[in-house]
Amino acid sequence: MSTDDLIYEIFSPLSQGAPGNDASTLRALDAVPCCDSVLQVLDLGVGHGRTTLILAETLQDAHVTAVDIHAPFLENLARDARITGVANRIYPLLGDMAAIEVAEKSMDLIWAEGSIYVIGIQCALATWRRWLRPAGCVAFSDFTWWTDDPSETPSRFWATEYPEMANENSIRSCAEAIGYRVVSSFRVPREGHDAYYVPLEARLAELAGHRDAGVLKVLESIQEEIDISRRYSDEAGYTFFILQRVEN
Ligand SMILES: C[S@@+](CC[C@H](N)C(=O)[O-])C[C@H]1O[C@@H](n2cnc3c(N)ncnc32)[C@H](O)[C@@H]1O
């Protein structure tokens, strides 16, 4: 089994693939200026589509294009959108977010909860700015350092698992240099991390009987992330950023 297949086997029964919860999604959405005029939304790396459903339900005139590279996630989203009554305003798009074609200045809002790492913050923000209409917004969340002087254990772990992990100030400076105003940013609270880690830990326990050494190694690495994230919860965690395109 490839690592990608294994990751999808682990995550397929889970409702989310990154820290965050409905409260933090709504808090970020509340910070978006002029929400009432948002008509075109691009939600990238949506997983099962928790955020897509919130965006479509809250922004009642908006059309939300929901992108993911894993077809079963989008099938679940399409089913849930029908159940919730918003299927007429959600367009699931199967594809690589690094390769999709989006017209310049066509989007009012680009959302990327827990998925900007796929492209990398700098490249993503530069590309997405071109897709945004003037004064359009980006909202994304990502793992960030919350200290300039991390302990050795998280420092060593993240140097291997996510060497590009930045701190909040460097992300702000990067966004400003590319042509955004930082409207707001906030650290996702502990409950938002638990909403992800508690079911994930239960899922790891279900899979612990696996015999394949490669599989067990991946499970151990995810458990290590959970343990480090909890033990050093004041040193690193998910941060939400809400940015607005400004003209140079
Ligand atoms: C960490 S999960 C976050 C999922 C969801 N946004 C959430 O918060 O629960 C990352 C998601 O990005 C998707 N993904 C990974 N690489 C991708 C790519 N190149 N293009 C589009 N989606 C991708 C994965 O299938 C997965 O659903």
Ligand as a Chemical Component Dictionary entry (heavy atoms), coordinates in Angstrom:
data_LIG
# 
_chem_comp.id                   LIG 
_chem_comp.type                 NON-POLYMER 
_chem_comp.pdbx_formal_charge   0 
_chem_comp.three_letter_code    LIG 
# 
loop_
_chem_comp_atom.comp_id 
_chem_comp_atom.atom_id 
_chem_comp_atom.alt_atom_id 
_chem_comp_atom.type_symbol 
_chem_comp_atom.charge 
_chem_comp_atom.model_Cartn_x 
_chem_comp_atom.model_Cartn_y 
_chem_comp_atom.model_Cartn_z 
_chem_comp_atom.pdbx_ordinal 
LIG C1  C1  C 0  -5.110  18.024 5.915  1  
LIG S1  S1  S 1  -6.503  17.663 4.900  2  
LIG C2  C2  C 0  -7.596  19.002 5.282  3  
LIG C3  C3  C 0  -9.004  18.694 4.883  4  
LIG C4  C4  C 0  -10.061 19.733 5.264  5  
LIG N1  N1  N 0  -9.781  21.054 4.715  6  
LIG C5  C5  C 0  -10.222 19.809 6.759  7  
LIG O1  O1  O 0  -9.881  20.829 7.351  8  
LIG O2  O2  O -1 -10.707 18.818 7.339  9  
LIG C6  C6  C 0  -5.868  18.099 3.289  10 
LIG C7  C7  C 0  -6.825  17.832 2.152  11 
LIG O3  O3  O 0  -6.202  18.279 0.948  12 
LIG C8  C8  C 0  -6.411  17.289 -0.054 13 
LIG N2  N2  N 0  -5.295  17.399 -0.993 14 
LIG C9  C9  C 0  -4.024  16.954 -0.838 15 
LIG N3  N3  N 0  -3.281  17.273 -1.905 16 
LIG C10 C10 C 0  -4.112  17.935 -2.770 17 
LIG C11 C11 C 0  -3.933  18.519 -4.052 18 
LIG N4  N4  N 0  -2.742  18.520 -4.653 19 
LIG N5  N5  N 0  -4.989  19.131 -4.617 20 
LIG C12 C12 C 0  -6.202  19.159 -4.014 21 
LIG N6  N6  N 0  -6.435  18.606 -2.794 22 
LIG C13 C13 C 0  -5.399  18.009 -2.175 23 
LIG C14 C14 C 0  -6.465  15.970 0.666  24 
LIG O4  O4  O 0  -7.156  14.991 -0.082 25 
LIG C15 C15 C 0  -7.187  16.370 1.952  26 
LIG O5  O5  O 0  -8.577  16.263 1.798  27 
# 
loop_
_chem_comp_bond.comp_id 
_chem_comp_bond.atom_id_1 
_chem_comp_bond.atom_id_2 
_chem_comp_bond.value_order 
_chem_comp_bond.pdbx_ordinal 
LIG C1  S1  SING 1  
LIG S1  C2  SING 2  
LIG S1  C6  SING 3  
LIG C2  C3  SING 4  
LIG C3  C4  SING 5  
LIG C4  N1  SING 6  
LIG C4  C5  SING 7  
LIG C5  O1  DOUB 8  
LIG C5  O2  SING 9  
LIG C6  C7  SING 10 
LIG C7  O3  SING 11 
LIG C7  C15 SING 12 
LIG O3  C8  SING 13 
LIG C8  N2  SING 14 
LIG C8  C14 SING 15 
LIG N2  C9  SING 16 
LIG N2  C13 SING 17 
LIG C9  N3  DOUB 18 
LIG N3  C10 SING 19 
LIG C10 C11 SING 20 
LIG C10 C13 DOUB 21 
LIG C11 N4  SING 22 
LIG C11 N5  DOUB 23 
LIG N5  C12 SING 24 
LIG C12 N6  DOUB 25 
LIG N6  C13 SING 26 
LIG C14 O4  SING 27 
LIG C14 C15 SING 28 
LIG C15 O5  SING 29 
# 
